C-alpha cells in the first residue's frame, strides 16, 4: 500500500512566546509583594516590577530595562528583577547574556520554577533541546502545575522524535513519544505521532490506540482516520479498514492513495467489482502511478482474463521496471499460458527485487515443478511456506509496549 506523505513532517516545536510568558508571570506575581526590604526601604516598591512586566508585554524593552535596572542598582541579587531582565535579553536575542542571567537567578533562588522554565525556553530558542529538557523537568518537579513547562517539554520531545524518525531511529522516537504521552494525554498531535511510529514499527495495538485517541480528541482528523485504516489493514481487519478509508474519502475525495487503499480493503473482502471501481478512480486521479494498474491486473488475473491482466502489468512496468507486483503478475500470466521459461524469468526478477515475495516464490516453485525441476521446485515452495509462517508469527507476536510500571519509570525526570 502506498505510504501517506506529509503526516509526519517536522513541524518546528517553536519558541514559546516570551510575551505570553511575561503575561503569565505578571499574573502570578500580581499583587507583587515588596521585592526586598532593602529596595522597599529606599522607596522602590513592587509596582516598579509590575510596570517592567507590563512594558515587556507591550514590547517596550527599553522602558522595561530602565525599570529593572532601577531595582537592580539597589538590590543586585533581586531574583524576580533578574528573571525579567533575562527575558528582556532573550527578546533582544542576546542569548548568551540571557543564559548567564537565568543561571544567576537559579543560583540565587534554586526553587524558583519560572527561572527554570525561562532557561528551558531559552535553550529551545537557541536550538539546544538536550539542555532544555532538564530545565523544564526541573521546573515541573518544583511546580507540577506549570502548564507552560509541560507544554514546552512536550514540544521538545515531539521535535526530537521527528528528528529521530527522519534519521531512521524509530525506537528513540517511540521512547520520546511515550514520555510526551504521559505528560500530555490530551494532545492529539502527540497521540497521532505515537500512532504513526507504532505503525512504522508494526506495533499495531499501540498504533491503533494512538489513532483512536487522536480521533477522540479531534474527530474526523484525516491523518488519524487514514492511519487507523492502514493499521486495520495490517491487522487483517479488512471491513474496519474499509470503513475508515471510506470516512477518509468523505473528507478528501480526490486522494488517489486513499482510493487505492479502499480498493485493497475491498479486494481482501472479495468485493471485486467495488475494488475495481476504486482502483480505476485512483488511476484516473494519478495516471502516473503503478500500484492501481497492478491491482487491476491482479483482479483480471484472478478472473482468468490474462490479456487484460498482462496489459495492466505492462503499464506498471513501463513506469517502474522494478515493480515487483507487476513482475510477479507477468510471471503468473505466463504460467497460466504454460510459457514456463518466460514465467521463470519474470518470477526470478521479481524475487531479485524483493526476496520476501511469498507469491513469487510459490509460483516459481510451481513453474519449476511443471518443468520437471523438482529439487528447485521444492526449494522455492519451502521458502514460500517459511515466508507464510513468518507472516503469521509476526501477527501473533504483536505486543503492547506500554507496561505501566516501566512507563512510570521511563518518564520520571532524572534528578539534576
N, C-alpha and C positions, 0 to 999 in steps of 0.2 A: 504494500500500500504506500502511495506517495506520502512523504513526510509533510507536516504542516510547516510552513516557513513563517517566521516573524513573531511567533508567540513567546519565544524565549530570548529575544534580542535584548541586549544590555540597555537598560534604561538607567541612566546615571542616578544614583541614590539621591544626589542633590544636596546642597548645603542647607541646613536648617536656616530659616530666616532669622538673622540676628535681630532685626527689628521686632519680630514676633517674640523672640526670647526676652528682649528688654521689656516689652509689654507684660509678659508673664512675670518677670522679676519685679516689675513695678507693682503688679497686682499683689504678689506675695508679700512685698515689703510695705504695703500701704495699710494702716498708717505706720511709718517707719519710726522706730524709737531713736533717740539720740545716738549718733554713730559712736561717740565715745565721751567719757566725762571730760577729757581734755578739750575736745572740739567744742562741746557744749559750753564749757566754761569760757570760751573765747567768742561766744556769740554765734557760732555756726551750728545750725540745727538740722534736723532730719529733712526739712523741706528742701534744703540745698541738694541733697542726694536724690530726692524725688524729682526735682527740677532737671537734674542731669539725665535721669532715666527718660523723662518726657522729651528732652532735647534729642537724645539718641533716636527715640522712636519717631521723631519728626524729621530726622535726617540732618539736624543741625549739630554736627560733630564738634565744631569749634566751640560753640557755646557750652556743650556738654563737657568738653575737656577743661574749659576755664572753671566751671563749677567744681569739677572733680579735683583739679589741681588746688583749688582754694581749700578743700578739705585736707588733701594730702600734704600741703605745706605745713599744716599744723600737726597732723597725725599721719606720718608717712606709712604706717603699717595698717591703716584702716582698711580692713579686708573687703568691705562692701564697695567702697570707692575704688579700690584697686580692681575689683571684679568688673565694674563698669568701664574702667579705663582699658582693661583688656579687651572688652567688647568694642570700644572705640578703635583700638589698634587693629582688631580683626576686620572691622568695617573699612578701615583705611588700607587694608591689605599689607599692613606692616606686621606680618605674621610672626616673625622671629621675636619681635618685641612683645606681641600678644602672648606668645607661649611663655616667655620669661615672666610676664606679669601673673598669668594664671598659676604658674608654678609657685610664685611668691605667695599668692593667696592661699594655696593649698598647704604650704609650709606653715603659714600663719594660722590657718584655720582648717585642719585636715578633715573635719566633719562637715564642711560647707559644701553641700551637694551641688549647688549652682556652679561653683568653680570647676568641679569635675565635669559637669555637663558641658560647660563652655569650652574647656580644654579639649574634650572629646570632639565637639563640633568643629573646633579649630583644626584638629587633625583631619577631619573629613574634608574641610575646605582645602587643606594642604595635600590632599590625596595620600594620607598616611593612615589607612584604615586599621592596620595592625596596632598602631598606637592609640587609635580612637577607642577600640574595644575595651581595654582595661579601665579607661577613664569612665566610660559610660556604665560599665558594670559596677565600678566603684560608686558612682552616683546612685545607682539603684539599690546597692546594699545600704547606703545611708538614708535614702528616701525612696522606698519601693513604689510610692505613688507618683513618682515623677514620670509622667507620660511622655514628656519631651525626650528624656533619656532613653526610654523604652523604644519610642518611635525611631530615634536616631540609630540605636543599636540594631534594630531590625533592618533598617535601610542599609546599614553597613554590611550585615550578614548577607542580605539579598545581593548586594553588589559583588561581594566576594564569591557567592555561589554562582552568579552569572559568569564571572571570570573563570571559575573552576570548570564550568560546563564548556566554555569556549576552548579551554585548554585540554579538554577530554578527561578531567579528573572528576567524574561524577560522584565518586564516594565522598570526596571532600565537599562537593556541593550538597549532597544529601545530609551530611553531618551539620553543615551550617544551617540548612533549612529546618532541620529538626529543632535546633535551638530557637530559630526565629518563630516557628510554630508554637513553641512552648510559651514564648513571650507575647505573641500576637495571634491568638487562635481565631480572632475575628477579622483578620486581614485577608481579604480574598486573593490578593496578589501572591502572598506567601503560600496560601493553600494551593493556588494554581501552579506555581513554580515547583512546589513539592510534588504535585501530581505529575508534572512533566518529567522531573528527574526520576521519579518512581517508574514511569513508563519507559524511559530510556534504559533503565537498569532491569527491566522485566520484573520489578517488584509490584505485581499487578494489584493485589489488595490495597497496597499503600497508594498507588496511583488512583485507584477507584475512590478511596477515602478522600484524597486531596481534591479531586474534581467534584465529588459530591458536596464537600464542604464549601467549595467555591460557589457552587450553584445555590446552596442555601443562603449564602451571604449576598450573592449577586445573581439572581435568577436570570435565565436567558443569556448568560455570558457565552458568546460564540466560541471562544477558545476552550473553555471548560466543557462545553457541550460536545465539541468535536473530540477533545481529548478523552472524554468519557466513552464516546463511541469507539474510538481506537482501542481503549482498554477492554471494552466488552468484546471486541473482535479478537484480541489476543487471548481472552479467556474462553473463547468459543461460545460466547453468549450472543448468538447472531441476531436474535429477534430484539434483544435490548439494544444492540448496536444499531440495527435498522431504525429503531425509534429515535435514537439520539441523532443520527445523521439526517433523518427527516426533519427533526427540530432545527438542526443547524441550517439546513437548506431553506427553511421558512424564514430564517434570519438573513441568509446570504445565498440567494437562489442562483447566482452566477459563478459559484465556486466550482471549478472543474474537478478539483481533487475530492470535494465532498460528493459530487455525483458519482465519481469513481468509487469512493468508499461505500456509498449506499448500494451501488451495483454489486460490490463484493459481498456485502451482507446478504443481499437478496439472492445472489448466486449460491451462497452457502446454505440458504434456506430452500434452494432448488426452485426459486421463483424465476425461472429463466427468462420469460418474456419481460418481466419488470426489470430484471437485471440488465437485459439488452437495452432497454429504453434509457436507463441511467448511463450506461457506458456510451451510448450514442450521444446523449446530451453532453457528457464530459468531453468527448472528441470534438463535438461541434464548437464548444466554448474554447477549447485549447487544441486546435488541429495539429500542432507540432509535437504533442506528447506521444508516448509509445504505449503506456500502460493500458488505456482503454481499448486500443486496437488489439492488443494482445489478448485481453479478456474476451473481446468479441470473437476472436479466433478460437478461443477455448470453448466458447458456447457452441460455435459451429462444429468444432471437432467432436464435441460430446453428442451432438445431434446427427453426426455422420456426414455433414456437408464438408468434405475435405477440400474442395476447390475454394470455397468461400473462406474456410479457415486459413488455407495457405495464403490467400490474398491479404488477409489481415496481418498474419505473422510477417509477411514480407514488407508490409508497410511499416511495421515496427522496426524491422532490421534496417530499412532504408534510413531511418532517423537515428538508430542506435545499433551498429553492427555487433555489439557485445550484449545485446539484450537476451539474458538467459531464458526468460519466459518464451520469447519468440523462437529461439534456437531449439528449446525443448519441444515447442509446439510443432515446428517443422520436422523434427525427428519423429514425432508421433504421426504426422501426416504421411511421411514416407514409410513408416512402419505399417500404417493402415493400407498403403498401396503395395506392400510387400517389396518395396525398394530398400532392402536392408542395408546395402552398402552406403547409400545416401543417409539413411537413418542413423547409422553409426557415426558418420562424420558430424552431423548436427548435434547428436547427443554428447559425443566426446567434447565438442567445442563448448557446449553449454556447461559441462562439468568443469572444463578448464576455467571458465569464467566464474563459476560458483560451485565448489565441490560439495556444498551442503544440500544440493538439489536432490531430494529423495526421488522425485518423479523421474528425473533424467537418469539416475542410476537404475531405477526399476525398469524403465523401458529399454535402456541399453542392455540390461540383463535378459529381457525378453527377446530383444533383437539377436543377441548372441546365441540364444537357445534355438531360434529359427535358422540360424546359420550353422548350427551344429557345433558351436564353440562352447561346450558345456562347462568347462572349467572357468572360462572367462564369465560365462553367464552366472554361474554360482557365486563368483566373487562379487559381481555387481549387485546381485539380489541380496547377498549378505549385507553389503553396505547400505542398501535401501532399507533393510529391516532394522539395522542398527540406528540409522537416522530417524526412523519412525519411533523406535524405542526411546531415543534421546528426547524427541519432541514430547512424548508422553511424560517422561520423567521430569522434564522442565516444568510442565504444568503441575505435576504432583508436588514438586518441591518448592513451589511459590510459598513464601512465608512473610509474616509481618515483621518489620524491623523494630517496631517501637515497643520494647518491653518497658513498662512504666518505671520500674526501679532503675534500669540502666539510663532511661531518658532523663530522669531527675538528676542522676549523677552527671550525665553528659552536659547538662546546661547549667550546672552550678558554677558560678563565677570562681575563677581561681583567685585566691587571696593575693593582694598586692604586697 
